[in-house]
């Protein structure tokens, strides 16, 4: 019994020491490095407790930290927990109960706005309660199978006895803790890419169906680790690819990933696109610009639930303004009749529909399609994408 109270006390200490100034995963890593007494099983239990606590957002502030940890574990778990078995056996007995019944049992004030306190900022069409309560579960790990590799990937998963589902033609859903790099050849056979991010590919499929036999000049202007670029290559096939990012380190990771994916012919450069700095003629004009812009990340907080408590609402306006600068400074590199694919992993209207309305009014872009991609119902991230055309 003392071991389980030790987990509770350790989680309390780690949470109390957290300021929100860095990702909680980084803070947790430092805490464990400073306390070598924790074995792998101990770290797993403490980590789960901490994340379950953060999944409650600003709920249950009137109870003790210990009770909130246990309540978070109860509401977030779908199967028996050793810790609850010993400390709250009456909860563990009903662990598979539907969430609504669990909330009734707790007789608590856990609701959408206490978990996700920005419901008035949501994009149109998002179910505030459904989205908020989705944070009580960790999203799945998703793979996008690359062209011609489906049989290979599925065979390898089955051979390794990995539990998986196939929610789409080339999409695989796995438990988040799956060590997939030990099973398949990542980037060559399949790419780790969230389900909603994969669905952004539908915008590229639409383009491909409208314009055939074209060699696309494509700029992935906020490329990060290159997932959208690899997807563009897989869908559009014949492209001249240019990638850029503000961070040199991320482009080093992209280079390694591209090597694994077999992408050799591309250009890359480092640029802060929030600053007006015209590109050279070697890089422009483009038929398609993919702008997966820096954002609040609010559609991904199921993976980083500490943001439910620490994200400042003032940052929504800050990100919206940054996005407008990036769009303004990149759209000039688009050909007449070229296409602009604007993407966020945000659920906030100011970063999504409001910015698209601004692009139409201020930049005279024509909106062809926009969509909030609701991943919260399928244990995936929620994203936004809009395809616009330059006249």
C-alpha positions as CSV (number, residue, x, y, z in Angstrom):
1,X,0.0,0.0,0.0
2,X,2.8,2.4,0.8
3,X,4.2,2.1,-2.7
4,X,0.9,3.5,-4.1
5,X,1.0,6.4,-1.7
6,X,4.6,7.0,-2.8
7,X,3.3,7.4,-6.4
8,X,0.7,9.9,-5.2
9,X,3.2,11.9,-3.2
10,X,5.8,11.9,-6.1
11,X,3.2,13.1,-8.6
12,X,2.1,15.9,-6.2
13,X,5.7,17.1,-5.8
14,X,6.4,17.0,-9.6
15,X,3.2,18.9,-10.3
16,X,3.9,21.5,-7.6
17,X,7.3,22.2,-9.1
18,X,5.9,22.7,-12.6
19,X,5.5,26.3,-13.8
20,X,4.2,25.8,-17.3
21,X,7.2,27.5,-18.9
22,X,8.3,24.3,-20.7
23,X,6.5,21.2,-22.0
24,X,5.5,19.0,-19.1
25,X,7.2,16.1,-20.8
26,X,10.5,18.0,-20.5
27,X,9.9,18.9,-16.9
28,X,9.0,15.3,-16.1
29,X,12.2,14.0,-17.7
30,X,14.3,16.4,-15.6
31,X,12.5,15.4,-12.4
32,X,13.1,11.7,-13.1
33,X,16.8,12.4,-14.0
34,X,17.2,14.1,-10.6
35,X,15.6,11.2,-8.7
36,X,17.3,8.0,-9.8
37,X,15.3,5.9,-7.3
38,X,12.4,5.5,-9.8
39,X,12.3,2.3,-11.8
40,X,10.6,2.1,-15.2
41,X,7.3,0.9,-13.6
42,X,7.4,3.7,-11.0
43,X,8.0,6.3,-13.8
44,X,5.1,4.9,-15.8
45,X,2.7,5.1,-12.8
46,X,3.7,8.6,-11.8
47,X,3.6,9.8,-15.4
48,X,0.1,8.5,-15.8
49,X,-1.1,10.2,-12.6
50,X,0.3,13.5,-13.6
51,X,-1.2,13.5,-17.0
52,X,-4.6,12.3,-15.7
53,X,-4.5,15.3,-13.3
54,X,-3.8,17.7,-16.2
55,X,-6.6,16.2,-18.3
56,X,-9.1,17.6,-15.8
57,X,-8.0,21.1,-16.7
58,X,-9.4,23.6,-14.1
59,X,-12.0,21.1,-12.8
60,X,-12.2,20.0,-9.1
61,X,-10.2,22.9,-7.7
62,X,-12.1,22.6,-4.4
63,X,-10.7,19.2,-3.5
64,X,-7.3,18.1,-2.4
65,X,-4.5,17.4,-4.9
66,X,-4.5,13.8,-3.9
67,X,-8.2,13.4,-4.5
68,X,-7.9,15.2,-7.8
69,X,-5.1,12.8,-8.9
70,X,-7.3,9.8,-8.2
71,X,-10.4,11.4,-9.8
72,X,-8.4,12.1,-12.9
73,X,-7.1,8.5,-13.0
74,X,-10.7,7.2,-12.6
75,X,-12.2,9.4,-15.3
76,X,-9.3,8.8,-17.8
77,X,-9.0,5.0,-17.3
78,X,-11.0,2.4,-19.3
79,X,-9.5,-0.7,-17.6
80,X,-8.5,-1.8,-14.2
81,X,-5.8,0.2,-12.4
82,X,-3.5,-1.3,-9.7
83,X,-3.4,2.0,-8.0
84,X,-7.2,2.4,-7.9
85,X,-7.6,-1.2,-6.9
86,X,-5.6,-0.5,-3.7
87,X,-6.6,3.1,-2.9
88,X,-10.1,3.4,-4.4
89,X,-11.4,-0.2,-5.0
90,X,-15.0,1.0,-5.3
91,X,-14.0,3.1,-8.3
92,X,-11.9,0.4,-9.8
93,X,-14.9,-2.0,-9.7
94,X,-16.8,0.3,-12.1
95,X,-13.8,1.5,-14.2
96,X,-15.4,0.4,-17.5
97,X,-18.5,2.5,-16.7
98,X,-19.5,5.2,-19.3
99,X,-18.1,8.6,-18.6
100,X,-21.5,10.1,-17.9
101,X,-22.1,7.5,-15.1
102,X,-18.6,8.1,-13.7
103,X,-19.3,11.8,-13.4
104,X,-22.6,11.1,-11.6
105,X,-20.8,8.8,-9.2
106,X,-18.3,11.5,-8.4
107,X,-21.1,14.0,-8.0
108,X,-18.7,16.6,-9.3
109,X,-18.8,19.8,-11.3
110,X,-16.6,18.5,-14.1
111,X,-18.0,20.1,-17.3
112,X,-16.9,21.3,-20.7
113,X,-15.9,24.8,-19.6
114,X,-14.0,23.6,-16.5
115,X,-11.9,21.2,-18.6
116,X,-11.5,23.5,-21.6
117,X,-12.0,27.1,-20.5
118,X,-12.0,28.6,-24.0
119,X,-15.3,27.2,-25.3
120,X,-16.4,30.7,-26.5
121,X,-13.4,30.8,-28.8
122,X,-14.2,27.6,-30.7
123,X,-14.5,27.3,-34.5
124,X,-17.9,26.8,-35.9
125,X,-19.3,23.3,-35.8
126,X,-17.2,22.0,-32.9
127,X,-19.2,20.3,-30.2
128,X,-17.9,22.0,-27.1
129,X,-18.8,19.2,-24.7
130,X,-17.5,16.4,-27.0
131,X,-14.3,18.3,-27.6
132,X,-13.7,19.1,-24.0
133,X,-14.3,15.6,-22.6
134,X,-12.1,14.1,-25.3
135,X,-9.2,15.4,-23.4
136,X,-9.8,12.8,-20.8
137,X,-8.3,10.2,-23.2
138,X,-4.9,10.2,-24.8
139,X,-5.1,10.3,-28.6
140,X,-4.0,7.3,-30.6
141,X,-0.8,7.0,-32.6
142,X,-1.5,7.0,-36.3
143,X,0.4,5.9,-39.3
144,X,0.0,6.9,-43.0
145,X,1.0,4.0,-45.2
146,X,3.0,5.2,-48.2
147,X,2.0,4.2,-51.8
148,X,2.5,0.5,-52.5
149,X,3.5,-0.4,-49.0
150,X,0.2,-1.4,-47.4
151,X,0.6,-5.2,-47.6
152,X,4.2,-4.9,-46.2
153,X,3.1,-2.7,-43.3
154,X,0.1,-4.8,-42.3
155,X,2.1,-8.0,-42.5
156,X,4.8,-6.6,-40.3
157,X,2.3,-5.4,-37.7
158,X,0.6,-8.8,-37.6
159,X,3.9,-10.6,-37.4
160,X,4.9,-8.5,-34.4
161,X,1.5,-9.1,-32.8
162,X,0.9,-5.4,-32.6
163,X,-2.7,-4.4,-31.8
164,X,-4.0,-2.0,-34.5
165,X,-7.0,-0.8,-36.4
166,X,-7.4,0.4,-39.9
167,X,-9.8,3.5,-39.8
168,X,-9.0,4.5,-43.4
169,X,-7.6,3.0,-46.6
170,X,-4.0,3.8,-45.8
171,X,-4.4,4.8,-42.1
172,X,-3.4,2.6,-39.1
173,X,-4.4,3.5,-35.5
174,X,-2.2,2.1,-32.7
175,X,-2.0,2.5,-29.0
176,X,0.1,5.6,-28.2
177,X,2.8,3.7,-26.4
178,X,3.5,1.4,-29.4
179,X,7.2,1.3,-30.2
180,X,6.5,1.3,-33.9
181,X,10.1,2.1,-34.9
182,X,10.9,-1.5,-33.8
183,X,8.3,-3.0,-36.2
184,X,8.4,-1.2,-39.5
185,X,10.8,1.0,-41.5
186,X,9.5,4.5,-40.6
187,X,9.3,7.0,-43.4
188,X,10.1,4.5,-46.0
189,X,7.0,2.3,-45.5
190,X,4.8,4.5,-43.4
191,X,4.9,7.9,-41.8
192,X,3.8,8.8,-38.2
193,X,1.1,11.3,-38.9
194,X,-2.1,12.1,-37.0
195,X,-5.4,11.0,-38.6
196,X,-6.6,14.5,-39.0
197,X,-3.3,15.6,-40.5
198,X,-3.7,12.8,-43.1
199,X,-7.2,14.1,-44.0
200,X,-5.6,17.4,-45.0
201,X,-4.4,15.2,-48.0
202,X,-8.0,15.3,-49.2
203,X,-7.4,18.9,-50.2
204,X,-4.4,17.8,-52.3
205,X,-6.4,15.0,-53.8
206,X,-9.0,17.5,-54.9
207,X,-6.3,19.6,-56.6
208,X,-4.8,16.6,-58.4
209,X,-8.2,15.6,-59.7
210,X,-8.8,19.1,-61.1
211,X,-5.4,19.7,-62.7
212,X,-3.8,16.7,-64.4
213,X,-0.4,16.2,-66.0
214,X,1.2,19.2,-64.2
215,X,4.6,19.3,-62.6
216,X,3.9,21.2,-59.4
217,X,6.2,23.8,-58.0
218,X,5.5,23.4,-54.3
219,X,6.8,25.3,-51.3
220,X,6.1,23.9,-47.8
221,X,6.9,27.1,-46.0
222,X,6.6,26.0,-42.4
223,X,7.9,22.5,-43.0
224,X,8.8,21.4,-39.5
225,X,9.8,17.7,-39.8
226,X,8.4,17.4,-43.3
227,X,5.3,15.3,-42.8
228,X,3.1,17.4,-45.1
229,X,5.9,17.5,-47.7
230,X,6.1,13.7,-47.8
231,X,2.4,13.6,-48.2
232,X,2.4,16.1,-51.0
233,X,5.1,14.0,-52.8
234,X,3.0,10.9,-52.4
235,X,-0.2,12.4,-53.7
236,X,1.0,14.9,-56.3
237,X,4.0,12.7,-57.3
238,X,5.7,14.9,-59.8
239,X,6.7,18.0,-57.9
240,X,9.6,20.4,-57.5
241,X,9.8,20.7,-53.8
242,X,11.1,23.6,-51.6
243,X,11.0,23.5,-47.9
244,X,11.7,26.1,-45.2
245,X,11.5,26.6,-41.5
246,X,12.7,29.2,-39.0
247,X,14.6,26.5,-37.0
248,X,17.8,25.1,-38.4
249,X,17.6,22.1,-36.0
250,X,14.2,21.0,-37.4
251,X,15.6,21.1,-41.0
252,X,18.4,18.8,-39.9
253,X,15.7,16.4,-38.7
254,X,13.8,16.9,-41.9
255,X,16.9,16.0,-44.0
256,X,17.3,12.7,-42.1
257,X,13.6,11.9,-42.5
258,X,13.7,12.7,-46.3
259,X,16.6,10.4,-46.7
260,X,14.6,7.6,-45.1
261,X,11.6,8.5,-47.3
262,X,13.7,8.4,-50.5
263,X,13.2,12.1,-51.2
264,X,16.5,13.5,-52.6
265,X,15.6,16.3,-55.0
266,X,14.5,19.3,-53.1
267,X,15.6,22.8,-52.0
268,X,15.6,24.0,-48.4
269,X,16.4,27.2,-46.6
270,X,16.0,28.8,-43.1
271,X,13.8,31.8,-42.9
272,X,11.7,33.7,-40.4
273,X,8.6,34.3,-42.5
274,X,7.1,36.7,-40.0
275,X,9.6,39.2,-41.3
276,X,9.2,40.8,-44.7
277,X,12.2,39.2,-46.6
278,X,11.5,38.5,-50.3
279,X,12.8,35.2,-51.6
280,X,15.2,35.1,-54.5
281,X,13.9,34.2,-58.0
282,X,15.5,30.7,-57.5
283,X,12.6,29.8,-55.2
284,X,9.6,31.4,-56.9
285,X,6.9,31.6,-58.1
286,X,5.0,28.6,-56.8
287,X,2.0,26.7,-58.0
288,X,1.2,25.6,-54.5
289,X,2.2,26.9,-51.1
290,X,1.5,24.7,-48.0
291,X,1.4,26.8,-44.9
292,X,1.1,24.7,-41.8
293,X,1.5,27.8,-39.7
294,X,2.6,28.1,-36.0
295,X,-0.5,28.1,-33.8
296,X,-1.8,27.6,-30.3
297,X,-1.9,23.9,-30.9
298,X,-5.2,23.8,-29.1
299,X,-6.4,20.9,-31.3
300,X,-3.6,18.7,-29.9
301,X,-3.9,19.4,-26.2
302,X,-5.1,15.8,-25.7
303,X,-1.3,15.0,-26.1
304,X,-0.2,18.0,-24.0
305,X,-3.0,18.4,-21.5
306,X,-1.0,20.7,-19.2
307,X,-2.0,23.5,-21.7
308,X,-5.6,23.2,-20.4
309,X,-4.3,24.9,-17.2
310,X,-1.4,27.0,-18.4
311,X,-2.3,28.4,-21.9
312,X,-3.0,32.2,-21.6
313,X,-6.0,33.3,-23.6
314,X,-4.1,36.4,-24.8
315,X,-1.9,34.1,-26.9
316,X,-4.8,33.5,-29.3
317,X,-4.6,37.0,-30.6
318,X,-0.8,36.8,-30.7
319,X,-0.9,33.6,-32.8
320,X,-3.5,35.1,-35.1
321,X,-1.4,38.1,-35.8
322,X,1.7,36.0,-36.4
323,X,-0.2,33.8,-38.9
324,X,-1.4,36.9,-40.8
325,X,2.2,38.1,-41.1
326,X,3.4,34.7,-42.4
327,X,0.6,34.5,-45.0
328,X,1.2,38.1,-46.2
329,X,4.9,37.4,-46.6
330,X,4.5,34.1,-48.4
331,X,1.5,34.6,-50.7
332,X,3.5,37.1,-52.8
333,X,5.5,34.1,-53.9
334,X,2.4,32.4,-55.4
335,X,1.8,32.3,-59.1
336,X,-1.3,33.9,-60.5
337,X,-4.0,31.2,-60.4
338,X,-1.8,29.4,-57.8
339,X,-3.1,27.7,-54.7
340,X,-2.6,28.4,-51.0
341,X,-3.2,25.6,-48.5
342,X,-3.6,27.1,-45.0
343,X,-3.4,24.7,-42.1
344,X,-3.5,25.0,-38.3
345,X,-3.8,22.4,-35.5
346,X,-6.0,24.9,-33.6
347,X,-9.7,24.9,-32.7
348,X,-9.9,28.7,-32.2
349,X,-12.0,30.7,-34.7
350,X,-9.6,33.6,-34.6
351,X,-6.8,31.4,-36.0
352,X,-9.1,29.6,-38.4
353,X,-12.2,31.1,-40.1
354,X,-11.4,34.6,-39.1
355,X,-8.0,34.5,-40.7
356,X,-9.4,33.0,-43.8
357,X,-12.0,35.8,-44.0
358,X,-9.1,38.3,-43.7
359,X,-7.2,36.5,-46.5
360,X,-10.2,36.9,-48.7
361,X,-10.7,40.6,-47.9
362,X,-7.2,41.9,-47.5
363,X,-5.2,39.6,-49.9
364,X,-8.0,39.0,-52.4
365,X,-7.7,35.2,-52.3
366,X,-10.6,33.1,-53.4
367,X,-11.8,30.5,-50.9
368,X,-12.3,27.1,-52.6
369,X,-12.8,25.0,-49.5
370,X,-12.4,25.1,-45.7
371,X,-13.0,22.5,-43.0
372,X,-12.6,21.9,-39.3
373,X,-11.3,18.4,-39.2
374,X,-12.9,17.0,-36.1
375,X,-10.5,14.4,-34.7
376,X,-11.9,14.4,-31.2
377,X,-14.5,11.8,-31.9
378,X,-11.9,9.3,-33.2
379,X,-9.0,9.8,-30.6
380,X,-7.1,12.1,-33.0
381,X,-6.1,15.7,-33.1
382,X,-8.5,18.4,-34.4
383,X,-7.3,20.6,-37.2
384,X,-8.3,23.2,-39.7
385,X,-7.5,23.6,-43.4
386,X,-8.5,26.0,-46.1
387,X,-7.6,25.9,-49.8
388,X,-7.5,29.3,-51.5
389,X,-6.7,30.5,-55.0
390,X,-4.8,33.6,-56.1
391,X,-6.6,35.5,-58.9
